[in-house]
Amino acid sequence: MLRDNQQFNESIKSNSAFLDELRQKMPEFFTALNIFSKTL
């Protein structure tokens, strides 16, 4: 059961309007691969 949950969590991909809006307004927080990064 735990393994199934871990595999499910790894397969989730974010594709929401909210993230698209954040990418447009704050692109400095996203890497070239559109991965959110808090470190600057």
PDB file of N, H, CA, C and O in Angstrom:
ATOM      1  N   MET A   1       0.816  -1.189   0.000  1.00  0.00           N
ATOM      2  CA  MET A   1       0.000   0.000   0.000  1.00  0.00           C
ATOM      3  C   MET A   1       0.865   1.260   0.000  1.00  0.00           C
ATOM      4  O   MET A   1       0.594   2.184  -0.766  1.00  0.00           O
ATOM      5  N   LEU A   2       1.876   1.317   0.822  1.00  0.00           N
ATOM      6  H   LEU A   2       2.097   0.566   1.445  1.00  0.00           H
ATOM      7  CA  LEU A   2       2.773   2.473   0.860  1.00  0.00           C
ATOM      8  C   LEU A   2       3.492   2.634  -0.468  1.00  0.00           C
ATOM      9  O   LEU A   2       3.627   3.749  -0.973  1.00  0.00           O
ATOM     10  N   ARG A   3       3.947   1.545  -1.029  1.00  0.00           N
ATOM     11  H   ARG A   3       3.838   0.639  -0.619  1.00  0.00           H
ATOM     12  CA  ARG A   3       4.638   1.592  -2.315  1.00  0.00           C
ATOM     13  C   ARG A   3       3.712   2.125  -3.417  1.00  0.00           C
ATOM     14  O   ARG A   3       4.131   2.912  -4.265  1.00  0.00           O
ATOM     15  N   ASP A   4       2.450   1.683  -3.391  1.00  0.00           N
ATOM     16  H   ASP A   4       2.110   1.043  -2.702  1.00  0.00           H
ATOM     17  CA  ASP A   4       1.471   2.174  -4.368  1.00  0.00           C
ATOM     18  C   ASP A   4       1.292   3.682  -4.241  1.00  0.00           C
ATOM     19  O   ASP A   4       1.230   4.392  -5.245  1.00  0.00           O
ATOM     20  N   ASN A   5       1.209   4.166  -3.010  1.00  0.00           N
ATOM     21  H   ASN A   5       1.259   3.589  -2.195  1.00  0.00           H
ATOM     22  CA  ASN A   5       1.053   5.603  -2.786  1.00  0.00           C
ATOM     23  C   ASN A   5       2.276   6.367  -3.269  1.00  0.00           C
ATOM     24  O   ASN A   5       2.136   7.433  -3.868  1.00  0.00           O
ATOM     25  N   GLN A   6       3.458   5.851  -3.024  1.00  0.00           N
ATOM     26  H   GLN A   6       3.572   4.985  -2.537  1.00  0.00           H
ATOM     27  CA  GLN A   6       4.681   6.513  -3.475  1.00  0.00           C
ATOM     28  C   GLN A   6       4.746   6.559  -4.997  1.00  0.00           C
ATOM     29  O   GLN A   6       5.123   7.581  -5.571  1.00  0.00           O
ATOM     30  N   GLN A   7       4.389   5.482  -5.639  1.00  0.00           N
ATOM     31  H   GLN A   7       4.083   4.652  -5.172  1.00  0.00           H
ATOM     32  CA  GLN A   7       4.394   5.450  -7.097  1.00  0.00           C
ATOM     33  C   GLN A   7       3.360   6.427  -7.661  1.00  0.00           C
ATOM     34  O   GLN A   7       3.619   7.108  -8.653  1.00  0.00           O
ATOM     35  N   PHE A   8       2.205   6.492  -7.032  1.00  0.00           N
ATOM     36  H   PHE A   8       1.995   5.939  -6.226  1.00  0.00           H
ATOM     37  CA  PHE A   8       1.172   7.428  -7.473  1.00  0.00           C
ATOM     38  C   PHE A   8       1.672   8.860  -7.330  1.00  0.00           C
ATOM     39  O   PHE A   8       1.518   9.662  -8.252  1.00  0.00           O
ATOM     40  N   ASN A   9       2.268   9.191  -6.186  1.00  0.00           N
ATOM     41  H   ASN A   9       2.393   8.539  -5.437  1.00  0.00           H
ATOM     42  CA  ASN A   9       2.769  10.549  -5.951  1.00  0.00           C
ATOM     43  C   ASN A   9       3.854  10.924  -6.950  1.00  0.00           C
ATOM     44  O   ASN A   9       3.917  12.077  -7.377  1.00  0.00           O
ATOM     45  N   GLU A  10       4.698   9.994  -7.328  1.00  0.00           N
ATOM     46  H   GLU A  10       4.647   9.058  -6.982  1.00  0.00           H
ATOM     47  CA  GLU A  10       5.750  10.272  -8.296  1.00  0.00           C
ATOM     48  C   GLU A  10       5.198  10.497  -9.696  1.00  0.00           C
ATOM     49  O   GLU A  10       5.822  11.180 -10.508  1.00  0.00           O
ATOM     50  N   SER A  11       4.037   9.932  -9.982  1.00  0.00           N
ATOM     51  H   SER A  11       3.530   9.377  -9.323  1.00  0.00           H
ATOM     52  CA  SER A  11       3.475  10.041 -11.326  1.00  0.00           C
ATOM     53  C   SER A  11       2.631  11.303 -11.523  1.00  0.00           C
ATOM     54  O   SER A  11       2.237  11.609 -12.649  1.00  0.00           O
ATOM     55  N   ILE A  12       2.352  12.031 -10.454  1.00  0.00           N
ATOM     56  H   ILE A  12       2.671  11.783  -9.539  1.00  0.00           H
ATOM     57  CA  ILE A  12       1.517  13.223 -10.548  1.00  0.00           C
ATOM     58  C   ILE A  12       2.306  14.342 -11.224  1.00  0.00           C
ATOM     59  O   ILE A  12       3.454  14.615 -10.875  1.00  0.00           O
ATOM     60  N   LYS A  13       1.672  14.970 -12.183  1.00  0.00           N
ATOM     61  H   LYS A  13       0.740  14.748 -12.468  1.00  0.00           H
ATOM     62  CA  LYS A  13       2.283  16.102 -12.870  1.00  0.00           C
ATOM     63  C   LYS A  13       1.380  17.319 -12.687  1.00  0.00           C
ATOM     64  O   LYS A  13       0.163  17.240 -12.848  1.00  0.00           O
ATOM     65  N   SER A  14       2.001  18.434 -12.351  1.00  0.00           N
ATOM     66  H   SER A  14       2.990  18.498 -12.221  1.00  0.00           H
ATOM     67  CA  SER A  14       1.218  19.647 -12.164  1.00  0.00           C
ATOM     68  C   SER A  14       0.954  20.300 -13.518  1.00  0.00           C
ATOM     69  O   SER A  14       1.862  20.472 -14.331  1.00  0.00           O
ATOM     70  N   ASN A  15      -0.270  20.647 -13.732  1.00  0.00           N
ATOM     71  H   ASN A  15      -1.007  20.507 -13.071  1.00  0.00           H
ATOM     72  CA  ASN A  15      -0.661  21.292 -14.973  1.00  0.00           C
ATOM     73  C   ASN A  15      -1.921  22.096 -14.696  1.00  0.00           C
ATOM     74  O   ASN A  15      -3.002  21.770 -15.185  1.00  0.00           O
ATOM     75  N   SER A  16      -1.766  23.139 -13.913  1.00  0.00           N
ATOM     76  H   SER A  16      -0.888  23.404 -13.516  1.00  0.00           H
ATOM     77  CA  SER A  16      -2.939  23.910 -13.531  1.00  0.00           C
ATOM     78  C   SER A  16      -2.810  25.359 -13.969  1.00  0.00           C
ATOM     79  O   SER A  16      -1.709  25.845 -14.229  1.00  0.00           O
ATOM     80  N   ALA A  17      -3.920  26.028 -14.047  1.00  0.00           N
ATOM     81  H   ALA A  17      -4.814  25.633 -13.836  1.00  0.00           H
ATOM     82  CA  ALA A  17      -3.942  27.439 -14.418  1.00  0.00           C
ATOM     83  C   ALA A  17      -3.214  28.277 -13.376  1.00  0.00           C
ATOM     84  O   ALA A  17      -2.573  29.273 -13.711  1.00  0.00           O
ATOM     85  N   PHE A  18      -3.313  27.873 -12.112  1.00  0.00           N
ATOM     86  H   PHE A  18      -3.834  27.064 -11.840  1.00  0.00           H
ATOM     87  CA  PHE A  18      -2.635  28.611 -11.043  1.00  0.00           C
ATOM     88  C   PHE A  18      -1.121  28.597 -11.239  1.00  0.00           C
ATOM     89  O   PHE A  18      -0.474  29.639 -11.131  1.00  0.00           O
ATOM     90  N   LEU A  19      -0.554  27.429 -11.524  1.00  0.00           N
ATOM     91  H   LEU A  19      -1.079  26.583 -11.611  1.00  0.00           H
ATOM     92  CA  LEU A  19       0.893  27.353 -11.751  1.00  0.00           C
ATOM     93  C   LEU A  19       1.307  28.121 -12.992  1.00  0.00           C
ATOM     94  O   LEU A  19       2.374  28.734 -13.011  1.00  0.00           O
ATOM     95  N   ASP A  20       0.488  28.099 -14.020  1.00  0.00           N
ATOM     96  H   ASP A  20      -0.379  27.601 -14.005  1.00  0.00           H
ATOM     97  CA  ASP A  20       0.796  28.869 -15.223  1.00  0.00           C
ATOM     98  C   ASP A  20       0.827  30.363 -14.912  1.00  0.00           C
ATOM     99  O   ASP A  20       1.682  31.093 -15.414  1.00  0.00           O
ATOM    100  N   GLU A  21      -0.109  30.809 -14.083  1.00  0.00           N
ATOM    101  H   GLU A  21      -0.804  30.216 -13.675  1.00  0.00           H
ATOM    102  CA  GLU A  21      -0.142  32.212 -13.691  1.00  0.00           C
ATOM    103  C   GLU A  21       1.095  32.578 -12.874  1.00  0.00           C
ATOM    104  O   GLU A  21       1.677  33.646 -13.066  1.00  0.00           O
ATOM    105  N   LEU A  22       1.496  31.689 -11.964  1.00  0.00           N
ATOM    106  H   LEU A  22       1.023  30.821 -11.809  1.00  0.00           H
ATOM    107  CA  LEU A  22       2.708  31.945 -11.182  1.00  0.00           C
ATOM    108  C   LEU A  22       3.947  32.004 -12.071  1.00  0.00           C
ATOM    109  O   LEU A  22       4.821  32.845 -11.859  1.00  0.00           O
ATOM    110  N   ARG A  23       4.028  31.126 -13.055  1.00  0.00           N
ATOM    111  H   ARG A  23       3.318  30.443 -13.227  1.00  0.00           H
ATOM    112  CA  ARG A  23       5.169  31.133 -13.976  1.00  0.00           C
ATOM    113  C   ARG A  23       5.246  32.449 -14.738  1.00  0.00           C
ATOM    114  O   ARG A  23       6.337  32.964 -14.986  1.00  0.00           O
ATOM    115  N   GLN A  24       4.102  32.988 -15.105  1.00  0.00           N
ATOM    116  H   GLN A  24       3.216  32.570 -14.904  1.00  0.00           H
ATOM    117  CA  GLN A  24       4.073  34.246 -15.843  1.00  0.00           C
ATOM    118  C   GLN A  24       4.454  35.428 -14.959  1.00  0.00           C
ATOM    119  O   GLN A  24       5.170  36.330 -15.397  1.00  0.00           O
ATOM    120  N   LYS A  25       3.981  35.424 -13.727  1.00  0.00           N
ATOM    121  H   LYS A  25       3.400  34.692 -13.372  1.00  0.00           H
ATOM    122  CA  LYS A  25       4.183  36.566 -12.841  1.00  0.00           C
ATOM    123  C   LYS A  25       5.503  36.516 -12.080  1.00  0.00           C
ATOM    124  O   LYS A  25       6.054  37.559 -11.731  1.00  0.00           O
ATOM    125  N   MET A  26       6.017  35.310 -11.819  1.00  0.00           N
ATOM    126  H   MET A  26       5.569  34.463 -12.103  1.00  0.00           H
ATOM    127  CA  MET A  26       7.252  35.167 -11.054  1.00  0.00           C
ATOM    128  C   MET A  26       8.167  34.124 -11.693  1.00  0.00           C
ATOM    129  O   MET A  26       8.444  33.096 -11.074  1.00  0.00           O
ATOM    130  N   PRO A  27       8.636  34.357 -12.896  1.00  0.00           N
ATOM    131  CA  PRO A  27       9.437  33.346 -13.590  1.00  0.00           C
ATOM    132  C   PRO A  27      10.780  33.055 -12.915  1.00  0.00           C
ATOM    133  O   PRO A  27      11.372  32.000 -13.144  1.00  0.00           O
ATOM    134  N   GLU A  28      11.258  33.981 -12.090  1.00  0.00           N
ATOM    135  H   GLU A  28      10.777  34.837 -11.905  1.00  0.00           H
ATOM    136  CA  GLU A  28      12.546  33.771 -11.421  1.00  0.00           C
ATOM    137  C   GLU A  28      12.514  32.622 -10.423  1.00  0.00           C
ATOM    138  O   GLU A  28      13.568  32.150  -9.997  1.00  0.00           O
ATOM    139  N   PHE A  29      11.324  32.162 -10.041  1.00  0.00           N
ATOM    140  H   PHE A  29      10.468  32.546 -10.387  1.00  0.00           H
ATOM    141  CA  PHE A  29      11.207  31.068  -9.085  1.00  0.00           C
ATOM    142  C   PHE A  29      11.079  29.699  -9.755  1.00  0.00           C
ATOM    143  O   PHE A  29      10.916  28.686  -9.074  1.00  0.00           O
ATOM    144  N   PHE A  30      11.152  29.667 -11.078  1.00  0.00           N
ATOM    145  H   PHE A  30      11.284  30.489 -11.632  1.00  0.00           H
ATOM    146  CA  PHE A  30      11.034  28.409 -11.807  1.00  0.00           C
ATOM    147  C   PHE A  30      12.308  28.149 -12.596  1.00  0.00           C
ATOM    148  O   PHE A  30      12.908  29.076 -13.141  1.00  0.00           O
ATOM    149  N   THR A  31      12.714  26.908 -12.656  1.00  0.00           N
ATOM    150  H   THR A  31      12.227  26.155 -12.213  1.00  0.00           H
ATOM    151  CA  THR A  31      13.896  26.539 -13.412  1.00  0.00           C
ATOM    152  C   THR A  31      13.554  26.443 -14.893  1.00  0.00           C
ATOM    153  O   THR A  31      12.402  26.643 -15.278  1.00  0.00           O
ATOM    154  N   ALA A  32      14.532  26.143 -15.716  1.00  0.00           N
ATOM    155  H   ALA A  32      15.468  25.981 -15.404  1.00  0.00           H
ATOM    156  CA  ALA A  32      14.315  25.999 -17.160  1.00  0.00           C
ATOM    157  C   ALA A  32      13.340  24.871 -17.461  1.00  0.00           C
ATOM    158  O   ALA A  32      12.691  24.876 -18.507  1.00  0.00           O
ATOM    159  N   LEU A  33      13.230  23.912 -16.562  1.00  0.00           N
ATOM    160  H   LEU A  33      13.757  23.909 -15.711  1.00  0.00           H
ATOM    161  CA  LEU A  33      12.320  22.776 -16.739  1.00  0.00           C
ATOM    162  C   LEU A  33      10.968  23.028 -16.091  1.00  0.00           C
ATOM    163  O   LEU A  33      10.177  22.101 -15.917  1.00  0.00           O
ATOM    164  N   ASN A  34      10.696  24.297 -15.730  1.00  0.00           N
ATOM    165  H   ASN A  34      11.338  25.050 -15.871  1.00  0.00           H
ATOM    166  CA  ASN A  34       9.449  24.693 -15.079  1.00  0.00           C
ATOM    167  C   ASN A  34       9.230  23.986 -13.753  1.00  0.00           C
ATOM    168  O   ASN A  34       8.108  23.615 -13.409  1.00  0.00           O
ATOM    169  N   ILE A  35      10.311  23.806 -13.019  1.00  0.00           N
ATOM    170  H   ILE A  35      11.223  24.108 -13.298  1.00  0.00           H
ATOM    171  CA  ILE A  35      10.244  23.230 -11.687  1.00  0.00           C
ATOM    172  C   ILE A  35      10.374  24.356 -10.676  1.00  0.00           C
ATOM    173  O   ILE A  35      11.300  25.163 -10.762  1.00  0.00           O
ATOM    174  N   PHE A  36       9.459  24.418  -9.721  1.00  0.00           N
ATOM    175  H   PHE A  36       8.707  23.763  -9.651  1.00  0.00           H
ATOM    176  CA  PHE A  36       9.480  25.473  -8.714  1.00  0.00           C
ATOM    177  C   PHE A  36      10.730  25.352  -7.854  1.00  0.00           C
ATOM    178  O   PHE A  36      11.099  24.257  -7.429  1.00  0.00           O
ATOM    179  N   SER A  37      11.373  26.477  -7.601  1.00  0.00           N
ATOM    180  H   SER A  37      11.073  27.366  -7.946  1.00  0.00           H
ATOM    181  CA  SER A  37      12.570  26.488  -6.781  1.00  0.00           C
ATOM    182  C   SER A  37      12.501  27.671  -5.824  1.00  0.00           C
ATOM    183  O   SER A  37      12.298  28.807  -6.252  1.00  0.00           O
ATOM    184  N   LYS A  38      12.670  27.408  -4.519  1.00  0.00           N
ATOM    185  H   LYS A  38      12.835  26.485  -4.171  1.00  0.00           H
ATOM    186  CA  LYS A  38      12.630  28.474  -3.529  1.00  0.00           C
ATOM    187  C   LYS A  38      13.998  29.108  -3.318  1.00  0.00           C
ATOM    188  O   LYS A  38      14.095  30.150  -2.670  1.00  0.00           O
ATOM    189  N   THR A  39      15.043  28.511  -3.844  1.00  0.00           N
ATOM    190  H   THR A  39      14.963  27.664  -4.371  1.00  0.00           H
ATOM    191  CA  THR A  39      16.383  29.023  -3.605  1.00  0.00           C
ATOM    192  C   THR A  39      16.791  29.985  -4.710  1.00  0.00           C
ATOM    193  O   THR A  39      16.656  29.691  -5.897  1.00  0.00           O
ATOM    194  N   LEU A  40      17.281  31.110  -4.303  1.00  0.00           N
ATOM    195  H   LEU A  40      17.391  31.349  -3.338  1.00  0.00           H
ATOM    196  CA  LEU A  40      17.789  32.105  -5.254  1.00  0.00           C
ATOM    197  C   LEU A  40      19.100  32.642  -4.774  1.00  0.00           C
ATOM    198  O   LEU A  40      19.697  33.494  -5.433  1.00  0.00           O
TER     199      LEU A  40
END
